Amino acid sequence: MDYSQLKSDIDQWAQEIGFSQVGVSDIDLTEAGEHLNRWLAKGFHADMDYMHKHGEKRYHPEQLVSGTVRIISARLNYMDTDVKPYQQALKETQKAAVSRYALGRDYHKLMRNKLKKLAQRIENEVGELGYRVFSDSAPVMEKAIAEKAGLGWIGKHSNVINPKAGSYFFLGEIYTDIPLPTDEAHDFHCGSCTACIPACPTGAIVAPFQIDAGRCISYLTIENQGAIPEHLRSAIGNRIYGCDDCQMVCPWNKFTQKSQESDFSPRQQLDDIELLELFAWTEDEFLKKTEGSPIRRIGYASWQRNLAVALGNAVTEPAIVEALTNKRDSVSDMVKEHIEWALKQHAQ
Ligand code: SF4
């Protein structure tokens, strides 16, 4: 088997399938594992106990999928550059600011389908192939793998940056048993820039490459199922699902490329919608309107909690106070406490 030829064929097939770029890494993730263990030891994973659970499997790919010798790392641009800019969304406090990756269809299934297509295409060529595909779905160190596979470097905000495409892309992996030639790990190009660190509204980037999840708005509004700490609520502003501030200020994102996937275009006008309209959704409406969207995963209570915080931070208007007051007694205790906090902001 001519593995060099196979590798360039894989590049070609990946493009045909719609990936923005693929690369190949070996499975030595020792350095990334050490970084992870230091981060865990500092307690920066907040309530994400699952970060501990799989132990060494995260940085020993052969323990997760036996026989793995290489990882094909793929990236897919997701930014719809025609939508209302995130900077603008942050300024309009009566409207919602949603992380750009979550405006359209949930990427997990889409990425996995594309990865499976690529693996099957390889299988057609080489015969039986040992493989498993992942996209944010298992203990896989996606960012470290992407960096090793030459797709970009991990910036000081901990996202992967590609010099020709910025950082607005999804990652996925194929763990495989074919000994493909590997790519060179990407060089680090943040240089002396530190723009993302002070840009974080809640100070979650405590040092370069060190994110305290317990302060990170993405964690607080998505993974976190409980209350949002009161001292961080004002800084959240109108960010109701995730946060892009560290990416927004990154100079490399002037190279952002428009996504070729129409599925990532906004649904329900989420790039330009009033907080009050979203807060009025019943649970049934929430489930229906977020079908196929990553937002559905957080559930209705977290959705209402996030909106209550954003409404508390909006400029005072009688309609906001009325909507908060009307909901106060029909929600869970957790949401009620956030609504009461929001009402207090308007009473000051
Ligand atoms: S803003 Fe600057 S320091 Fe932060 S990731 Fe981008 S280049 Fe690196």
Residues whose N, C-alpha, C, O or C-beta is under 5 A from the ligand:
A	BS01	SF4	G155 K156 H157 C190 C193 T194 A195 C196 C246 V249 C250 P251
